[in-house]
Amino acid sequence: MRPRESAGASASSAAGSTPQPMRALSSAAAVRTATGRVRDPRLDFFRGVGMLIILTAHIPYDGWALWIPARFGFSDATEMFVFQSGMASSIAFGSTFDRAGMLAFVARVAQRIWQIFWAHIAVFVVLVAIMAAAGTRPDGVSYLESLNLLPFIRDPGSLMGSLLTLRYVPNYFDILPMYIVVLALMPVMVLAERCHRGLPFLLMAGLWLAEQFGFTGFSAEPWSERTWFFGPLGWQLLFFTGFFLMRGSLPHPGFDRRLMLLAIAFVFLSVPFAWVRFFEMHPFFKTAAQEIAFLTDKSHFGALRFVHFLALCYIAVHVVGEKGSRLRGPAVRVLTVVGQQSLAVFITGMVVAQIIGIALDHVGRNPLAEAVANLAGFAILVATAYFVRWFKSSPWKV
């Protein structure tokens, strides 16, 4: 199913119009918080799971990353991050529009964009400092070079403006800028929905197709034609799928045995065309994977990534039971807290992943060291989530 940005949570006014067979993907009536907002436990739980996967995926040369879901299918944790962020944004911001109108809605979205923008800048500055202090890897490559940060070190003056205007976006720092652009599209999509129920879906499809055919692109560095690794106008399709599912504007397929079998079959049949072990087994699988690469492309969000993720989502939603009835136990509660504080957890994970990579470079990458490193990283993310939750409770007011 790369990373989850927390968008908060509140009730969708359209929840009541959701067809009865499935509140599966967008039930907005699961858990009510102290603030009166409604949260679906499945949303927070899976976002928490996504945060752990993202950490593992970001640790350089981590052996554990060979076993994350991305190695066995077309979609990965990035889809989890974007889709669930769309659902959370519907809860947090969609109800603002329904309750207080467009001006309040735009103001709230702008505030969130502002927060994410400065989170992006802070992560960049912190990692530049860490990579510079770390010096050189055992193989002689500088840590700054490993993240393509040397151009900034050589000429920070000329690149500072590009950094602040998101025209300089090294690959490791690409997810939050993409998310900023997608958030900025929310008022357009909500206003389009107000004009006609089907209009936002035409816009979503049109923007996605424009991305597929290369008509869009955001500059990633001033000295070349390289664009952002994540094309926002392609990925918005998944974000707004989650957004409008949660608002009740999209139909929600209920449990159907044939549909479940189809989803399971698609997920399993995709494995040979995604897992490197099959590529090594027979050249047919590698050749076939190359032939369909335009459909599984991550930068532009290829069509098969979309289908694969929706299949996984359909399976997962029904595995955990209606409204997450099977999600019980201490591990579930911990991961739910991690999911609720996803922005803080995500940016912490980006920094911690590189620190762990540096540590492994020096102590060696053996199974024990990697196990300790990954588990320590998970513990840091959990601690971050609980600390942020405590901090948001304003304990000083007690």
N, C-alpha and C positions, 0 to 999 in steps of 0.2 A: 504494500500500500504505500525526502530529506527533511526537514525540520518543521514545529507548530508555533504559530504566533498566537498568543492569547488575545482574543478580541473581547473578552468579557462575556456576559450572558444576561439576557432578559427575554421575556416571553414574546413569541411571534403572535401577532393578532390573528394571523390566518390559520393558526394551529387547529382551530375548530373545524375548518373546512377540509382537513386531511381525511381521505377515505379511510373508513374503519379497518379494512383488512390489514393495513400496515402502518402503524406509526413507526415503522422500523427504522427508516433512515432519518426521520425528522420529528420524532415525538417531542413535543415541547411541554410535556406534562409529567416529567419524571421526578424531579427533586426541586423543591422550592427553598431558596436560600433565605438567610435572615434579612436580606435587602428586599425580599419580595420577588426577586427574579427567579425564573424557572430554569433549571439545568437538567440536561439529560446525562445520566451517569456514563452512558456509553461514549459520549463525545469526549468527556474529560479523561476517561480511562484510556481510550485509544490514542488520544493526544499524548498522554504520559508514556505509553508504549513507544510512540513515534519519537519522543525526545531521546529515549535510550538508544534506539536504532540510529538516530542521527549522530549521536555522540560517537558510537562505534564506527560509523561510516566516515567520520571526519578525522579520526586518529590516523595519522600517516602510516601506511604499511602495516596496519593492524590485522593480525591473523583472524581475529573474530569477525572482521568485515567480510570474510569469505562465506559466512553463513547467515548473513542478513537477507531478508526477503528479496532485495534487489538483484541478488545473484541467481534467482530462480524464476524470474518473470520480467515482464516489460516495465511494470511500475515499481515504485519504491517509496521510501519515507517522504520524499518530496510531495508526492500525491497526497499522502496522509496530511501533511502540513497544510497544503493549499486548500484541499477539500474541507477539512475540519475548520480551518480559519474562515472559510466562507460560511459554514453553518453557524459558527460562533458569532460572526459579524452580523448575520441575520438576527440573531437573538439580541445582540448588544445594540446594534444601530438601526435595524429595521423597525423595531418598535418605537424608537425615537421619532422616526418619520411619521409613523401611524398616530403617535400620541401628540407630538408637538410641531409637526410640519417640516417643510423642506429646510428652512433656515437653521433650525436647531439641529437637524440631521447633518447638514453640511458642516456646521460648526463642530459637531462631535467627531465626524470623520476627519476633519482637518486637524483636530487635536490629536487624534490617534496617529495620523501621518507624521505630525511633528514629533511625537514620542519615538516612533520607529526610526525616523530620520536620524535623530540624535543618538539612538541606540546603535545604529549603523556606524556613525562617525566614531563613537566611543570604542566600539569593538575594533575598528580599523586602527585607531591610535594606540590602543593597548597592545594589539598584536604586533604592530610595527616596533614598539618598544621592546617587547619580549623577544622577537626574532632578532633584533639588533643586538640585544644583550646576550643571546644564546650563541652568537658567532657562527661557527661553521660545523656542519655535520661531519661525522667520521669519514664519509666518502669524499670530503673536500668541497661539497656544495654548501654555500652559505644559506642559512635559514631564510634570510630575506629573499634570496633568489628563488627558493623553493615555492614561495607564495607570489612571485613576480612583483616584489616590492622594491627592487633596486631602482627602478625609474623614479619612484617617489623620493628615495633617499638621495639620489643624485641631484634632483632638481625639485625640492619640495615647494619652492615659491611658485613656479609656473603650474604645478599640478594641484596646488591647494584649491584654487578656484574650480578646477575640474572635479575634484573630490566632492566639494560642497554642492556642486550642481549635478552630481551623479553622471558625469561624463568620463570619469575615471573609476572603473569598477573592476578590480582584479577578481578572478574567478571565485576565490574562496569567499568573497564578500558579496555575492550576487543575489542571494535569496531575499534579503530585506529590501533592496531597491525594487526588485520585481514586485514584492508585496505592496510597496508604496504606490506604484502605478496602478495596480489592481484595485486597491482601496479608493484611489482617486476616481475610478470608474463607477463606484457605487452610486453616487447621486444620479449619474446619467442613466444607469440601469433602473433605479427605483422610479425616476421620473418617467422613463419609457414605459414601465409597467403601469403607471398611473394613466398614461395616455391610451395604452392598449395592452391587454394581458399577454399577447404574443410578441409584442415588439422587442422586449429585451432578449428574447431567444433568437430573433433574427439578427440583432446586434452581436450577440455572443458568437453565432455561427459566422457572421461576416468578418468579425475581427480575427477569429481563429483561422479562417480560410486565407485572409490576408497574410497572416503569419506563415502559414504553410507554403505559400507561393513566394515568400521573400519580399513582400511589399512593405514590411515594417522592419524596424531595427533601431536599437538605442546604442549610441557610441559607448564603447567600454574603455577606450583610450584615445587621446587626441592624435597620437602619431601613427595610427593605423586604422584600417577599416573594420577591425574586430568589434563585434557587437556583444551585448550582454549575453552571458551563457543562457540565462532563462529569459525567453521572449515573453514579456508580460501579456501581450495580446493573444498569445497562444494559450498560456496558462490560465487566463481569465475564464476560459470555458469551464474548467474544473471548479474554480472558486465560485463562480455564479451558479453552477449546478448545485453545489452545496448550499449556497445562499437561498436560492429559490425553492429547493426542497424543504428547507427549514421554514420558509415563509408559507409553504403550502401551495405555491404557484405551479409546482410540477407534480404530476401524478406519482404516487408511491406504490410500486408493485408489492402486493402482499405475497405471502409465502405460496409458492407453487412448486410442486415436486419437479415438474419438467424444467422450469426455469432454474431451480437449484442444480439439477443434474447438468444443465447446459453450462451454468457458471463454473461448476467444478470441472467439467470436461475442458472448458476453455483454459482455466488456470493450469491444469495438468499438461495439456497439449502445448502450452507456451514454454514449458520448462526446457525442452530440447533446443529451442531457438534462443535461449537466454543464458543457460548454464554452460560455463566454459568446458566442463567435463565432457559434454556432448560434442563440443567443437573438436576436442582432442580425439574423441572416439571415432568420428567419421567426418570427412570434409563436407559432406552434404549439409550438415547442420550449420556449419560456419558459413557456407555459401548462401544457404537460404536466409540466414540471419542478416547477411549483407544485402541481400536482395530486398528484404522488407525493412531495411534500416530507416527509410524515410517515414515509415509508419510507427516506428518505435523511437524516433529521435527525441531526445530529452530537451534540447534547447527550444524546439518549436512545439513541443507537446504533441507528438504523433498520435494518430487515431487509435492505434492498438494499445498505447499506454492508457488511454481513456477507458477503452473497453475492459482491459485487464483490471484496472483499479475498480471499476464498477462491479465487476464479477467478484473480486475479493471482498468488496464492501458488502455485497448482497449476502455472501456466505457468512462473513463475520457477524453481521447484524443478527442473523438467525441463530448462529451458534451460541451467542450470549443470551438468547432468550428475549422475550418481549420486554421492552423497556429495560433491558439489561438485568433481568431477574436472576441470571446465573452468575452475575458479577458480585462475588462475595469474598470475604476474607481480608486479612491484613495487607497482603500484597496489592490487592485491588484498591484498597483505601489509599495506600501510599502512591500508587501510580495515578490515582484520581487527583490527588493534591498536586503532583507534578504537572498533570495536564492543565489544571486550573491556573498555574503560574507560568504558562509556556513562554512568554516573551523573555522573562528573566532567566528561565531555565535554558532557553535556546542560546541567548547571547553568552551565558556562562559556559555552555557546552562548546561553543566555537572557540573560546579562549582555552578552556581546560583541555580540549582535544589536542591542541598544538603543544601545550605543556607536557602532556602525557607522551606525545610523539618524541619530544626532545629527550625526556627521561628514558624512554625505551631505546633511543639511539645510543645512549651511554651505558645502560645496564645490559643491553642485549635483548633480542626478541626471541625468547623461548616461551613455551606454553605457560609456565608458571608466572613469568614476568608479565605476559600479556593478560592473564587472568586477573592478577592483582591490579594491573593498571586499569582494565575495563571496570572491574568491580569498584575500585576506588573512584573512578569517574562517575559511575552510577550513584555512589554514596554522596558525592559532591552535588550532583544535580538534585537529589532528594533533599539534602540539607538546604540547598538554595531555595527550593520550593517552599519548604516549611518556614524558613526565615522570612521570605517575602510575604507569605500568608500572615505570619505573626505581625510583620511590620505594617501591612495594610489594615490590620485590625485596630491600628492607632492605640497601642497599649498604654501610651503615656496619658491617655484621657481617662483611664480607669481611676 
